[in-house]
Amino acid sequence: MNARQSIAATLARFEKLHDKDIDLGLGRMVELLARCDNPHLSLPPTIHVAGSNGKGSTIAFLAAMAKQQGLRCHVHTSPHLQRLNERYQLAGQQISNAALAELLEEVEHINRGDPATVFELLTLAMFIAFSRESADLVLIEVGLGGELDATNCVHAPTLSLITPIAVEHTDWLGTGLAGIAKAKAGIIKPNCPVISARQPDEAYAVLQRTAEKQRANFQVSGEHFQCWQGDGRLLWQNDDRLFDLPLPALPGQHQIENAGLAIAAAVSLGWGEPAIAKGLQTASWPGRLQFVKPFPPLGQQAEIWLDGAHNPHAAQALATFLQQRQQISPAKLHLIFTMQRTKDVTGFLGPLLNLHPHIHVVPLPNAPSPVSPEELMEKVTKTGLKATGHATLENALAQLPTDRLRLMVTGSLYLVGDFLDLANKNARPKAGIS
């Protein structure tokens, strides 16, 4: 059995340990960490990032800035697009197959077959790996919520960051914005500074109260610093300085807010303006407004974008981006679309209605909470949008128009990962052809 097969086999065993994909709470994590000498207490200085949207992008900006600052940085993000290795960046490099296979086997031994979610075991692997290799900084993305998320065993972060908060994951975090904000605010630790993106009033009030209770210095965009786009540049300002910076490499107007939050964190850590500027230009975050070159069966003139947006707040940013693209160059707008059962299909499609896209509904076989294309089709057609159901992703691609096509693949990061796998497969040369 090679390393990739070993990883797959161990993950398959992990999936049988707990009858739920998500079971929020820290009790199991605390016990697991105690069994291996509490590696979370031996991490390098750590930035913990929670929020509804923009966590990965903010971390991507920070990781790129840290590299330009000359720092060794470990990065944990989730979920992954194509390979589990993506979740574990050790000093700028994805963990190797061999190292990951060995790490997961160690985690399995520590767990002793006890009930634990897959995410908890993968988080334990992160704490172990990051505690063993030296670094100057660790960036950790929250999985779900914050307060009861497995990553929230982080003891005393150097910084807590909160990206924009919106209504999401209502099955676990509650239906109201205040309750969801409370879950996110759970990563704020006593006397540990917290920096937040601009928030709705209800969420802002929760964050502010939590920071005061924890005696944590609290900065928020729009009050303690500003970030905006002007004349093809990114401007950032606080009480002490004004930065005139290049626009971020990541496309989309919403990335201005994410970049502003990352800059605020970098400034608080004393990083220089050259590193910040270069980091903005070199940041990469696949699967989020990612442009993809055409491949068969799509025509060479097709414009293909991928975005893992999966809630109404993210859909609004997606709609703004597509509206701008349509104004620049009108085209036939088609969406290959699917969502997990736990997502708000109607809320997601709402911001896109005025663009009148043709929706191509596909199944999501590899997701934790898949929904049948028939059920999804019913929800989509109730919005009034034109929709077509397909048995497979490949079938949907084969039936797309090839003339003046603008395609967006969206609704789920799992779908984006499946699309990238398919695109890569089609891009490989055939055997015997160089």
HUBELWO-V865309 format. One record per residue. N is the residue number from 1. SS is DSSP state (H for helix, E for strand, L for the rest). OMEGA is omega as a letter, one per 40 degrees, with the letter a starting at -180 (999 if undefined). D_FIRST is the distance of its C-alpha to the first C-alpha in Angstrom with 2 decimals. Layout:
# HUBELWO-V865309
n: (N	N)
ss: (SS	SS)
omega: (OMEGA	OMEGA)
d_first: (D_FIRST	D_FIRST)
This chain:
# HUBELWO-V865309
n: (1	2	3	4	5	6	7	8	9	10	11	12	13	14	15	16	17	18	19	20	21	22	23	24	25	26	27	28	29	30	31	32	33	34	35	36	37	38	39	40	41	42	43	44	45	46	47	48	49	50	51	52	53	54	55	56	57	58	59	60	61	62	63	64	65	66	67	68	69	70	71	72	73	74	75	76	77	78	79	80	81	82	83	84	85	86	87	88	89	90	91	92	93	94	95	96	97	98	99	100	101	102	103	104	105	106	107	108	109	110	111	112	113	114	115	116	117	118	119	120	121	122	123	124	125	126	127	128	129	130	131	132	133	134	135	136	137	138	139	140	141	142	143	144	145	146	147	148	149	150	151	152	153	154	155	156	157	158	159	160	161	162	163	164	165	166	167	168	169	170	171	172	173	174	175	176	177	178	179	180	181	182	183	184	185	186	187	188	189	190	191	192	193	194	195	196	197	198	199	200	201	202	203	204	205	206	207	208	209	210	211	212	213	214	215	216	217	218	219	220	221	222	223	224	225	226	227	228	229	230	231	232	233	234	235	236	237	238	239	240	241	242	243	244	245	246	247	248	249	250	251	252	253	254	255	256	257	258	259	260	261	262	263	264	265	266	267	268	269	270	271	272	273	274	275	276	277	278	279	280	281	282	283	284	285	286	287	288	289	290	291	292	293	294	295	296	297	298	299	300	301	302	303	304	305	306	307	308	309	310	311	312	313	314	315	316	317	318	319	320	321	322	323	324	325	326	327	328	329	330	331	332	333	334	335	336	337	338	339	340	341	342	343	344	345	346	347	348	349	350	351	352	353	354	355	356	357	358	359	360	361	362	363	364	365	366	367	368	369	370	371	372	373	374	375	376	377	378	379	380	381	382	383	384	385	386	387	388	389	390	391	392	393	394	395	396	397	398	399	400	401	402	403	404	405	406	407	408	409	410	411	412	413	414	415	416	417	418	419	420	421	422	423	424	425	426	427	428	429	430	431	432	433	434)
ss: (L	L	H	H	H	H	H	H	H	H	H	H	H	H	L	L	L	L	L	L	L	L	L	L	L	L	H	H	H	H	H	H	H	H	H	L	L	L	H	H	H	H	L	L	L	E	E	E	E	E	L	L	L	L	H	H	H	H	H	H	H	H	H	H	H	H	H	H	L	L	L	L	E	E	E	E	L	L	L	L	L	L	L	H	H	H	H	E	E	E	L	L	E	E	L	L	H	H	H	H	H	H	H	H	H	H	H	H	H	H	H	L	L	L	L	L	L	H	H	H	H	H	H	H	H	H	H	H	H	H	H	H	L	L	L	L	E	E	E	E	E	L	L	L	L	L	L	L	L	H	H	H	H	L	L	L	L	L	E	E	E	E	L	L	L	L	L	L	L	H	H	H	H	L	L	L	H	H	H	H	H	H	H	H	H	L	L	L	L	L	L	L	L	E	E	E	L	L	L	L	H	H	H	H	H	H	H	H	H	H	H	H	H	L	L	L	L	E	E	E	E	L	L	L	E	E	E	E	E	E	L	L	E	E	E	E	E	E	L	L	L	E	E	E	E	E	L	L	L	L	L	L	L	L	H	H	H	H	H	H	H	H	H	H	H	H	H	H	L	L	L	L	H	H	H	H	H	H	H	H	H	H	L	L	L	L	L	E	E	E	E	E	L	L	L	L	L	L	L	L	L	L	E	E	E	E	E	L	L	L	L	H	H	H	H	H	H	H	H	H	H	H	H	H	H	H	H	H	L	L	L	E	E	E	E	E	E	L	L	L	L	L	L	L	H	H	H	H	H	H	L	L	H	H	H	L	L	E	E	E	E	L	L	L	L	L	L	L	L	L	L	L	H	H	H	H	H	H	H	H	H	H	L	L	L	L	E	E	E	L	L	L	H	H	H	H	H	H	L	L	L	L	L	L	E	E	E	E	E	E	L	L	H	H	H	H	H	H	H	H	H	H	H	H	H	H	H	L	L	L	L	L	L	L)
omega: (i	a	i	i	i	i	a	a	i	i	i	i	i	a	a	a	a	a	i	i	a	i	a	a	a	a	a	a	i	i	i	i	i	a	a	i	i	a	a	i	a	i	i	i	a	i	a	a	i	i	a	a	i	a	a	i	i	i	i	i	a	i	i	i	i	i	i	i	i	a	i	a	i	a	i	i	i	e	i	i	a	a	i	a	a	a	a	i	a	a	i	a	i	i	a	i	a	a	a	i	i	a	a	i	i	i	i	i	i	a	i	i	i	i	i	i	i	a	i	a	i	i	i	i	i	a	a	a	a	i	a	a	a	i	i	a	i	i	a	i	i	i	a	i	a	a	a	i	a	i	a	i	i	a	a	a	i	i	i	i	i	i	a	a	i	i	a	i	a	i	a	a	a	a	a	a	a	i	i	i	i	i	i	a	a	i	i	a	a	i	i	a	i	i	a	i	i	a	i	a	a	i	i	a	i	i	a	i	a	i	i	i	a	a	a	i	a	i	a	i	a	i	a	i	a	i	a	i	i	i	i	i	i	a	i	a	i	a	a	a	i	i	i	a	i	i	a	i	a	a	i	a	a	i	i	i	i	i	i	i	i	i	i	i	a	i	a	i	i	i	a	i	i	i	i	a	a	i	i	a	a	a	i	i	a	i	i	a	i	i	a	i	i	i	i	e	a	i	a	i	a	i	a	i	i	i	a	i	a	i	a	a	i	i	i	i	i	i	i	i	a	i	i	i	a	i	i	a	a	a	i	a	i	i	i	a	i	i	i	a	a	a	a	a	a	i	i	a	a	a	a	a	a	i	i	i	i	a	i	a	i	i	a	a	a	a	i	a	a	i	a	i	i	i	i	i	i	i	a	a	i	i	a	i	i	a	i	i	a	a	a	i	a	i	i	i	a	a	i	i	a	a	i	a	i	a	i	i	a	i	a	i	i	i	i	i	i	i	i	i	a	i	i	i	a	a	a	i	i	a	i	i	a	999)
d_first: (0.00	3.81	6.76	8.13	5.88	6.26	9.83	10.46	9.57	11.77	14.38	14.62	15.47	17.87	19.66	20.66	22.36	25.49	27.60	28.62	26.97	29.81	31.66	33.69	34.67	33.96	34.10	30.40	29.63	32.36	31.02	27.43	28.82	31.09	28.28	26.91	30.34	31.04	29.24	31.16	34.28	33.02	32.36	34.27	37.11	35.83	36.98	36.14	36.59	37.50	39.28	39.03	38.57	38.00	35.76	33.05	35.75	37.66	34.63	33.92	37.54	37.40	34.21	35.83	39.09	37.47	35.85	39.28	40.79	38.59	36.57	32.94	31.71	28.71	28.41	26.97	27.42	26.40	25.42	23.18	23.78	20.56	17.90	17.71	17.98	21.57	22.69	22.28	24.43	24.85	28.08	27.85	24.23	21.34	18.78	15.84	12.30	11.40	14.57	14.20	10.86	12.69	15.84	14.79	13.49	16.90	18.71	17.30	18.61	21.88	22.40	22.17	21.69	25.06	26.07	25.23	24.81	21.78	24.12	25.23	21.80	21.06	24.54	23.97	21.02	23.58	26.23	24.08	22.81	26.32	28.05	26.22	26.90	30.55	32.06	35.52	34.76	32.33	32.59	31.35	31.67	32.56	30.45	33.30	36.88	37.10	38.87	36.26	33.20	30.39	30.97	34.58	33.90	34.76	37.74	40.22	39.20	41.17	41.68	41.05	41.14	41.99	41.54	43.66	43.67	44.09	43.85	40.21	37.87	40.98	39.12	38.08	40.52	43.73	45.85	48.16	47.72	49.02	46.41	43.59	45.10	45.28	41.55	40.98	43.63	41.73	39.90	43.30	43.62	46.84	48.41	45.44	46.61	45.60	46.02	46.08	46.31	49.38	49.24	51.22	54.09	52.69	49.36	51.20	53.40	50.49	48.81	52.14	52.94	49.56	49.91	53.43	52.36	49.63	52.05	49.58	51.05	50.63	50.76	50.53	50.71	54.18	55.83	54.63	53.26	53.44	51.23	52.38	52.26	55.38	56.33	52.75	51.90	50.33	52.87	52.02	54.72	55.36	58.51	57.93	56.58	56.05	53.10	53.41	49.82	47.98	46.66	42.99	40.40	39.02	41.24	43.24	46.33	44.43	42.64	46.02	45.83	42.25	43.19	46.30	44.38	42.02	45.09	46.79	43.85	43.81	47.58	47.44	45.02	47.38	45.35	47.43	48.51	46.99	43.48	44.09	45.34	42.52	39.94	41.52	41.20	37.59	35.95	33.20	31.89	29.96	30.65	34.12	36.82	34.51	35.99	33.80	34.86	35.56	33.17	33.64	35.07	37.06	40.05	40.18	42.89	40.90	40.61	37.31	36.64	33.91	34.70	32.85	36.20	36.16	39.43	43.14	43.62	40.85	42.23	45.60	44.17	42.42	45.73	47.61	45.27	45.50	49.27	49.56	47.51	49.69	52.82	51.75	50.70	51.21	48.49	47.22	45.06	42.12	39.49	36.14	35.89	34.12	34.05	32.53	34.75	35.80	37.31	40.95	41.08	44.87	45.08	42.47	44.25	47.70	47.82	46.73	49.47	52.01	49.65	49.51	45.96	44.62	41.66	38.74	36.92	33.25	30.77	28.22	25.34	22.87	25.44	26.05	29.60	29.91	33.32	34.23	35.73	38.86	39.45	38.82	41.11	43.85	43.69	43.71	46.64	48.67	48.78	50.63	48.06	47.33	43.89	41.74	38.78	35.75	32.96	30.35	30.26	30.30	33.40	35.14	34.65	36.02	39.16	40.08	43.26	42.82	46.30	46.79	43.66	42.67	39.41	38.05	34.67	35.03	34.99	31.42	28.87	26.25	28.30	28.60	24.84	24.57	27.41	25.89	22.68	25.03	27.28	24.59	23.38	27.02	27.65	25.07	26.85	26.32	24.59	27.15	29.35	29.70)
